[in-house]
């Protein structure tokens, strides 16, 4: 089976998927702190989310229009799928994460969002009826434990925290997991950039209906605030979500979500190098545990028959179910 997959999809290189997700984690590492900065300046979480997804969808549309228009083509029967992915997944993960950051420490919000690998693993076992390799189970446990140490959660007074912020953080983990799992299903037929664009587009439509259209753009912002808003929209959303989806395309959602837990390590390292913050021994240990967990993932089999890139490659080779040919629902 492994040999067949290699021959069917010679361009599918799983290790490249890890590289994409690691790059995504680097970009995401800065967006949490920049969001906290904007909240202190009076920007609300809903306003920031409206600007984030609206600008992101517009930027990605122009990019795909100029470079790869085929990525803008979808089947009419899949509009509902993308609508649900954009609202339940993309729109909610943006809001719940930033709302959590506005109410509790950034470190705690990141930790709660990165419960996502555990949620994805539970989905794989209980709903998708897949058997997880022992290495994957160990990697999930290791990444969660490592994140706990990296963000210094042992110093946090959970009882004293805002319960709405905690609930929003858990919801961010759930919606992040939901987006990864259902985004992976879409990538079985569509290119990752197609999935990301339509998720952002429907998220933008949702937040411009939930709030008065373009309301957040009508208030004055300082040049510094606009700098961080544009960073969050482009380098904190378009680029990392594209890279993360390219990673899912090659290594699937469980492995990608575990690898993405390198984000808090990157954030801690940035704070150490540029903000003069100290790293406690337990934080360093946590970083080592997360890195070890990602390495453990790569000790298992390289090719998975359910990897989206492999499925699309086989469909293309056989003239099967792809946009522009026979129409079939994604979800």
N, C-alpha and C positions, 0 to 999 in steps of 0.2 A: 504493500500500500504506500509506503513512504517513497519508494522509487517511482511509483506512478504519479504521485503528487509532484515530485521534483520535475518530471518530464512534462506534466501538464502545465505547470506554472514556473518556468525557470527563473522568472523575474521576481518571484515571491521570496524575499530574503527576510526571515523573521528577525534576525538581529538588527536589521535596519529599523524595525518597528520599535525596539527598545530605545534606539537613538532618537527617534522622533519624539517619543514620550518624554525622554529626559530633557530635550530642548523645550518642550511645552512647559515642563515644570520650572525651567529657568525663567521663562517669561511670566508665568503665573505668580512666581515668588514675590514680584514687586507690586502686583496689582492690589493685593489685600491692604498693604500699608498705605498705598496711594488713595484707596477708597476711604480709609479712616481719616486721612488728611482732608479730603473733600467734605466728609460729614462734619468735621470740626469747623469747617467754613460755612456751614449752613445748608449744604446740599443734602436732600433727603435720599434714602435708599431707592425709593420709587423713581425719583427724578434721575438719579444716576443710571439706574437700569434702563429707563426709557432712552436716554442718550446713548448708552452703551450699545444696546441691540440695534437701534436705528442707524447709528453711524456705522456699526460693524456690517450690517446687511448692505448698506449703500456702498461701502468700500469694497466688499467682496463681490458685489454685483458688477461694479466697474472693472475690477480685476479679471473676473471670468469672462466678461463681455469682450475684453481686449485680448485675452490670452487663450481661452478655451471655451467657446460658446456651447460646445456639446455638453458641458457640465450643467448648463441651465435647462436642459431638456428633461422633462419627466413625463410619466404617463398620467393622464387625467384621473385614472382610477387610484393613483397613489397620493392625490392631493390631501385626502383625509388623513392618511398616515403621516404625512409631513406636517399637517396642521396640528395633530395631536403631539407629535414629537417636539414641535416648536413651542407649544403652550405648556404642556405638562412637564416636558423635559427642560428645554433651553430657557424659557421665560421664568420658570419657577426656580431653577438652580441659581440664576442670576440674582433674583430678588431675595431668596432665603439666605444666601451666602452674605450679601451685603447688609441685609437687615440684621443678621446675627452679629456681624462685625460692628454695626452701629450700637449694639446693646451690650456686648461682652468683649473680652480681650480678643485681639486678632488671633493669638495662639490657640485659644479655646475654640474659636470658630473654625480654624483650619483643622484642628483635631477632629471636631464633630463631622466636618465635611468628608474627612478621610476615613469615616466609617464605611464609605462607599465600597471598598473592596470586599468587606465582610458581607454587605448586602448583595453584591453581585455573586459572590460565592454561594450564598444561601439560595439565590434564584437559580443558579446553575444546578444545584443539587435537588432542591425541592420542586421546582417548576419545570426546568428543562430536562430533568432526570439524567444529568450527566454525572460521571464519576470524576471527582477531582483527584489528581495525583497527590501523593503524600507531600511532594515538594511544593505544590501549590498551596496546600493547607498550611504548611509550615511558613511559607512566604506571607500568606495573609496574616497569620498570627504575629509573625516577626515584624511586619510593616506597621501593624497597629501598635504593638508594644514600643517599637522604635519611635513612631510619631509622638506617642505619649511622653517619652523622655525628651525628644528633641524640642518640643514646644514648652517644656518645663511645666507640664500639667500637674506635676506633684506639688508645685508651689501655689496652685490655684485653689481658691476657696469656693468650691462648687456650690455650697449651700447659700453663699452670699451673692451668687450671680443672678442676673436677671433671667427669670424662667422663660420669658418670651424669646430671649436671645438663644438660650439652650435649645428650646423647641425648634427655632428657626435653623439652628446649626444641624440638628438631626434631620430636619426636612431637607436641608441642602445636601446631606449625604445620601438620602433616599432619592432625591431628584437627579443628582449627579449619576447615581447608579442606574436609574431608570433611563436616562439619556444614553449612557454607554451601552446598555443591553439592547435597547430598541434602535439606537443608531447603528449598531452592528448588524441588526436584521436588515436595515435599509441598504447597507453597504454590500449585501449579497447581490444586489442588482445595480446599485448606483456607485459612482466614484465618491470617495470620502468628501471631496469638496462640494459635491452636489448636496449631500446630506447636511453638511455644515451650513451651506448657504440657505437652504429652505428652512432649516431649523431656526436660523437667525431671522429670516424674513417673517415667518409666522410669529416668532417671539416679538418682533418689532410691531407687527400688526396688533398683537394682543395688548402690548403696553401703550399703544397709541389709541386704543379703544378704552382700556381700563382708566387711563388718564386722558384729559383733553389733548387732542393731537398736538404734538411738538411743544407741549407746555414747558418742559424742562429747558428747552432751547431759548425761551423768551426772557429769562432772567439774566442779569449781567454777571459775568465771571471775569476774574482777573486773568492776566496772561498765564500766570502759574497754574491756576485752576484749569484753564483750557489745555495746558500742556499735559496735565495728568488725566484729564477727560479723554483726550486723544490717545494717550498711551493706553489707557484701559480699553478703549474701543478697538484699537488696531493691534498693538503689541501685547495687550492683555486679554484679547478675545479672538480676533480673526486668526492671528498667527498661531497661538497655542491650541485653540480648538481645532484648527486645521491639522496641526502636527499630531495632536492627540488622536484625532480620527484616523489619520494615516497610520498611526501606531495600532489602533484597534483593527484596522484593515489587515494588518500583518500578524498580530499576536493575540487578537481577540480581547474582549473587554476585561476579563478577569486579570490577565497579565498586565494589560495596559494600566488599569486602575492601581494595581500594586506598585508598578514602576513610577506612577505619578506621585506616590507618597514621598518621592525625593524633593517635592516642592518645599515642605517646611525645613528640610536640611539646607536647601539653597537660600531660603529666606534668613535662616539663622546665620549662615555663613556671610551673607551680604551685610547683615547687621554687625557682625563681628569685624569685617574688613573695612567697612565704610562709615559705620555709625559709632564705632568704638565700644559696642556692647561686648560683654564677656560671655564666654561659653563655659558652663559648668561641666564637670566631668561626666555627670549623668547625661547631659545633652550630647556630648561627644560620643558616649556609648550608644545612645539612641540612634545617632547618625550612622554609626558602624553597623548596627542591627538592621536598619532599613537597607543600607547598601548590600549587606550580606543576603538579605531576603531577595533583592532583585537578582543577585548573582545566582542564588539557588534556583530561581525560575528558569534560568538558562541552562541548567544541567539536565533538563528533561528533553523530550523529543522536539525536534525543530519544526516539523510540519503537522498541522492539524487539519483534518478533512473538512472541518466546519469553518475554517478561516475564510472571511469574505473574499479576499483577493484570489484564493484558490477556486472558490465557487464561481466567481465572475469569469475567471480565466477559462474554466471548463465550459461554462455557458457560451462564451464567445467562440470557443473552438468548435462547439457542436452546432452553432447557429441557433442557440436556445433563447431563453427568456431574458432579454435585455431591452431597455428603452429603445424605441424605434423599430422593434420587431414585434413579437407577440406580447400583448398586454396582460399583466397579472398583478394582483394586489401584493404589496410587500408584506403587510402585517395582517 
